[in-house]
Amino acid sequence: MLAPQHPPHDHASRRLRGAAFSTLAVAFGLAAVFHAVAIAVPAIAEPSPAWRHALFVGINLALACGFVLRPRWFPWAFAVLTTQQVYSHGLQGWHVWAAERRIDWASLLVLLALPPIAWLLFRERRSGGAGARAGA
């Protein structure tokens, strides 16, 4: 039996999503490096305890793996993290702005990036992307 033919735009769309997820894996790997460096050089980040940076080294490495493997449950785990991060960085960004009248760029990045990434993960899951094929 022949495999079903997919429209050309479907193949291109899947390739584009694959490239986006690979890029996100690298970005979250770099975020892990940033948090590791922030343990040794706290001045590069907003004030935060070393244990929190260590926690986010692990979380960001797990996310990098999640973007490569994309198990079926990954969008839900990412949505939980996104909710926590929007709350946490939303408050942090607001406090920095209110107290110092400056932008907390890391918080702004989190607030702008994580919700669309979560949307993309759910869209891929619904369309039968990597995690849906793996059945994980």
Backbone as numpy.savetxt, mean C-alpha at the origin, in Angstrom:
# Nx Ny Nz CAx CAy CAz Cx Cy Cz
-9.90 -28.45 -26.00 -10.74 -27.27 -26.00 -9.85 -26.02 -26.00
-10.23 -25.05 -26.78 -9.46 -23.81 -26.86 -9.76 -22.91 -25.67
-8.74 -22.19 -25.25 -8.92 -21.22 -24.16 -9.79 -20.07 -24.66
-10.63 -19.51 -23.79 -11.48 -18.38 -24.23 -10.60 -17.19 -24.61
-11.04 -16.51 -25.64 -10.33 -15.33 -26.11 -10.79 -14.11 -25.31
-9.84 -13.32 -24.86 -10.15 -12.09 -24.14 -9.92 -10.91 -25.08
-10.74 -9.89 -24.96 -10.51 -8.71 -25.80 -9.12 -8.14 -25.55
-8.51 -7.52 -26.57 -7.15 -6.98 -26.40 -7.03 -6.00 -25.24
-8.06 -5.19 -25.01 -7.98 -4.23 -23.91 -7.92 -4.92 -22.56
-8.53 -6.12 -22.45 -8.51 -6.87 -21.20 -7.08 -7.31 -20.89
-6.38 -7.80 -21.90 -5.00 -8.24 -21.72 -4.11 -7.04 -21.34
-4.29 -5.94 -22.03 -3.50 -4.74 -21.72 -3.80 -4.23 -20.33
-5.06 -4.28 -19.94 -5.46 -3.83 -18.61 -4.82 -4.71 -17.53
-4.81 -6.00 -17.74 -4.18 -6.90 -16.77 -2.68 -6.65 -16.68
-2.06 -6.42 -17.83 -0.63 -6.13 -17.83 -0.33 -4.84 -17.09
-1.16 -3.84 -17.32 -0.99 -2.55 -16.65 -1.16 -2.70 -15.14
-2.18 -3.44 -14.72 -2.38 -3.68 -13.27 -1.20 -4.44 -12.69
-0.69 -5.42 -13.43 0.48 -6.18 -12.96 1.69 -5.27 -12.76
1.89 -4.37 -13.71 3.01 -3.42 -13.58 2.77 -2.49 -12.39
1.53 -2.06 -12.21 1.22 -1.17 -11.07 1.48 -1.90 -9.75
1.07 -3.16 -9.66 1.28 -3.91 -8.42 2.77 -4.19 -8.18
3.52 -4.41 -9.24 4.97 -4.59 -9.09 5.61 -3.30 -8.58
5.18 -2.18 -9.12 5.68 -0.88 -8.67 5.32 -0.64 -7.21
4.10 -1.01 -6.84 3.68 -0.85 -5.44 4.49 -1.76 -4.51
4.83 -2.95 -4.96 5.68 -3.84 -4.15 7.02 -3.17 -3.87
7.60 -2.57 -4.90 8.88 -1.86 -4.72 8.69 -0.66 -3.79
7.60 0.09 -3.98 7.36 1.28 -3.15 7.21 0.90 -1.68
6.48 -0.17 -1.39 6.33 -0.57 0.00 7.62 -1.16 0.55
8.43 -1.79 -0.30 9.76 -2.22 0.12 10.62 -1.03 0.51
10.54 0.04 -0.28 11.28 1.27 0.04 10.74 1.92 1.31
9.43 1.82 1.54 8.87 2.35 2.79 9.42 1.58 3.98
9.63 0.27 3.83 10.25 -0.52 4.90 11.66 -0.03 5.17
12.41 0.27 4.11 13.77 0.79 4.27 13.73 2.14 4.98
12.79 3.00 4.58 12.65 4.30 5.24 12.44 4.13 6.74
11.52 3.25 7.13 11.25 3.04 8.56 12.47 2.45 9.27
13.22 1.59 8.60 14.43 1.03 9.21 15.46 2.13 9.45
15.62 3.00 8.47 16.58 4.11 8.62 16.10 5.06 9.71
14.79 5.27 9.80 14.24 6.19 10.81 14.50 5.70 12.24
14.72 4.42 12.40 15.07 3.90 13.73 16.46 4.43 14.12
17.37 4.42 13.16 18.74 4.87 13.43 18.88 6.39 13.35
18.08 7.02 12.49 18.17 8.47 12.27 16.76 9.05 12.42
16.28 9.21 13.65 14.90 9.65 13.88 14.55 11.00 13.24
15.52 11.84 13.00 15.25 13.17 12.46 14.68 13.15 11.05
14.77 12.02 10.33 14.26 11.99 8.96 12.74 11.84 8.90
12.11 11.58 10.05 10.67 11.34 10.08 10.02 12.20 11.16
8.70 12.28 11.09 7.96 12.92 12.18 8.25 12.13 13.46
8.17 12.79 14.62 8.45 12.08 15.87 7.58 10.83 16.04
8.24 9.71 16.28 7.55 8.43 16.45 8.52 7.49 17.16
8.01 6.65 18.05 8.92 5.74 18.76 9.55 4.70 17.83
10.71 4.24 18.21 11.44 3.25 17.40 10.61 1.98 17.19
9.85 1.57 18.21 9.06 0.35 18.06 8.02 0.49 16.94
7.50 1.70 16.75 6.51 1.90 15.69 7.18 1.80 14.33
8.37 2.37 14.20 9.10 2.22 12.94 9.42 0.75 12.68
9.83 0.01 13.71 10.13 -1.41 13.55 8.88 -2.18 13.12
7.73 -1.85 13.72 6.48 -2.49 13.34 6.19 -2.25 11.86
6.42 -1.02 11.39 6.12 -0.71 9.99 7.18 -1.22 9.03
8.36 -1.57 9.52 9.29 -2.31 8.67 8.63 -3.64 8.30
8.12 -4.34 9.30 7.47 -5.63 9.07 6.20 -5.51 8.24
5.36 -4.53 8.57 4.10 -4.34 7.83 4.39 -4.02 6.37
5.32 -3.12 6.11 5.61 -2.75 4.72 6.25 -3.90 3.94
7.07 -4.70 4.58 7.61 -5.88 3.90 6.50 -6.89 3.59
5.58 -7.07 4.52 4.44 -7.97 4.27 3.58 -7.44 3.12
3.37 -6.13 3.09 2.59 -5.54 1.99 3.31 -5.71 0.66
4.62 -5.53 0.65 5.37 -5.74 -0.60 5.16 -7.16 -1.11
5.23 -8.13 -0.22 4.96 -9.52 -0.61 3.51 -9.68 -1.07
2.59 -9.03 -0.37 1.18 -9.11 -0.75 0.92 -8.58 -2.15
1.62 -7.52 -2.54 1.43 -6.98 -3.88 2.01 -7.90 -4.95
3.00 -8.70 -4.59 3.55 -9.66 -5.55 2.62 -10.87 -5.67
2.19 -11.42 -4.54 1.39 -12.65 -4.54 -0.11 -12.41 -4.70
-0.59 -11.31 -4.15 -1.99 -10.92 -4.16 -2.96 -12.08 -3.86
-2.84 -12.64 -2.64 -3.82 -13.68 -2.26 -5.22 -13.08 -2.20
-6.20 -13.92 -2.31 -7.60 -13.49 -2.40 -8.02 -12.59 -1.24
-7.49 -12.81 -0.05 -7.86 -12.04 1.14 -7.10 -10.72 1.26
-6.09 -10.50 0.42 -5.23 -9.33 0.56 -5.97 -8.00 0.48
-6.94 -7.83 -0.42 -7.64 -6.53 -0.43 -8.30 -6.20 0.90
-8.82 -7.20 1.59 -9.48 -6.96 2.88 -8.46 -6.54 3.93
-7.32 -7.22 3.96 -6.26 -6.85 4.91 -5.76 -5.44 4.60
-5.59 -5.13 3.33 -5.13 -3.80 2.95 -6.17 -2.75 3.30
-7.45 -3.08 3.17 -8.52 -2.13 3.52 -8.50 -1.82 5.02
-8.25 -2.82 5.85 -8.15 -2.59 7.30 -6.98 -1.67 7.59
-5.82 -1.96 6.99 -4.66 -1.09 7.19 -4.94 0.32 6.68
-5.58 0.42 5.53 -5.89 1.74 4.96 -6.77 2.54 5.92
-7.77 1.91 6.48 -8.66 2.58 7.44 -7.86 3.10 8.63
-6.99 2.25 9.19 -6.18 2.66 10.34 -5.24 3.80 9.96
-4.62 3.70 8.80 -3.65 4.70 8.39 -4.31 6.04 8.05
-5.48 6.00 7.42 -6.20 7.25 7.13 -6.56 7.94 8.45
-7.02 7.18 9.42 -7.33 7.75 10.73 -6.08 8.33 11.39
-5.03 7.50 11.48 -3.80 7.89 12.16 -3.10 9.06 11.46
-2.89 8.94 10.16 -2.19 10.00 9.44 -3.08 11.23 9.23
-4.39 11.02 9.20 -5.28 12.18 9.13 -5.15 13.03 10.37
-5.17 12.38 11.54 -4.97 13.11 12.79 -3.58 13.73 12.87
-2.57 12.94 12.51 -1.19 13.43 12.56 -1.03 14.65 11.65
-1.51 14.54 10.43 -1.39 15.65 9.49 -2.10 16.89 9.98
-3.29 16.69 10.56 -4.05 17.82 11.08 -3.32 18.48 12.26
-2.78 17.66 13.17 -2.06 18.21 14.32 -0.82 19.00 13.90
-0.09 18.47 12.93 1.10 19.18 12.44 0.68 20.50 11.82
-0.40 20.48 11.02 -0.86 21.72 10.38 -1.34 22.72 11.43
-2.13 22.26 12.39 -2.70 23.16 13.40 -1.61 23.75 14.31
-0.63 22.94 14.67 0.40 23.41 15.60 1.53 24.18 14.92
1.90 23.75 13.72 3.11 24.30 13.09 2.86 24.97 11.74
1.64 24.90 11.25 1.28 25.48 9.95 2.21 24.99 8.83
2.44 23.68 8.83 3.21 23.07 7.76 2.56 21.75 7.39
2.91 21.27 6.22 2.34 20.01 5.74 3.21 18.84 6.18
2.59 17.83 6.71 3.26 16.56 7.01 3.16 15.74 5.71
4.24 15.76 4.94 4.21 15.16 3.60 3.97 13.66 3.63
4.50 12.96 4.62 4.27 11.52 4.71 2.79 11.24 4.93
2.15 12.02 5.80 0.72 11.83 6.04 -0.09 12.14 4.79
0.28 13.20 4.10 -0.44 13.55 2.87 -0.31 12.43 1.84
0.89 11.87 1.71 1.09 10.76 0.78 0.20 9.57 1.14
0.16 9.21 2.41 -0.68 8.10 2.86 -2.15 8.37 2.55
-2.60 9.58 2.88 -4.01 9.93 2.68 -4.41 9.92 1.20
-3.50 10.32 0.34 -3.81 10.36 -1.09 -3.61 9.02 -1.79
-2.68 8.21 -1.32 -2.32 6.98 -2.03 -3.10 5.74 -1.60
-3.27 5.53 -0.29 -3.82 4.26 0.15 -5.25 3.98 -0.30
-6.19 4.93 -0.20 -7.55 4.59 -0.67 -7.63 4.18 -2.15
-6.96 4.87 -3.08 -7.03 4.38 -4.47 -6.35 3.03 -4.67
-5.30 2.75 -3.89 -4.65 1.44 -3.99 -5.61 0.36 -3.53
-6.33 0.61 -2.43 -7.32 -0.36 -1.95 -8.39 -0.58 -3.02
-8.86 0.50 -3.65 -9.85 0.38 -4.71 -9.32 -0.51 -5.84
-8.07 -0.30 -6.23 -7.47 -1.08 -7.31 -7.40 -2.56 -6.94
-7.04 -2.85 -5.69 -6.99 -4.25 -5.25 -8.37 -4.90 -5.31
-9.39 -4.19 -4.86 -10.74 -4.76 -4.92 -11.23 -4.91 -6.36
-10.85 -3.97 -7.20 -11.24 -4.06 -8.61 -10.60 -5.29 -9.26
-9.33 -5.52 -8.95 -8.67 -6.70 -9.51 -9.31 -7.98 -8.98
-9.63 -7.99 -7.71 -10.24 -9.18 -7.11 -11.57 -9.49 -7.78
-12.37 -8.45 -8.01 -13.68 -8.62 -8.63 -13.55 -9.11 -10.08
-12.48 -8.67 -10.76 -12.32 -9.06 -12.16 -11.63 -10.40 -12.33
-11.31 -11.06 -11.22 -10.68 -12.36 -11.31 -9.18 -12.29 -11.53
-8.52 -11.32 -10.88 -7.07 -11.14 -11.03 -6.27 -12.21 -10.33
-5.04 -11.88 -9.99 -4.06 -12.84 -9.46 -4.59 -13.67 -8.29
-5.12 -13.01 -7.28 -5.58 -13.73 -6.09 -6.77 -14.63 -6.37
-7.66 -14.18 -7.24 -8.83 -14.98 -7.57 -8.43 -16.24 -8.31
-7.43 -16.15 -9.19 -6.95 -17.33 -9.93 -6.26 -18.30 -9.00
-5.52 -17.76 -8.03 -4.77 -18.61 -7.11 -5.69 -19.31 -6.12
-6.87 -18.73 -5.90 -7.79 -19.31 -4.94 -7.31 -19.21 -3.51
-6.32 -18.39 -3.28 -5.73 -18.28 -1.94 -6.69 -17.62 -0.98
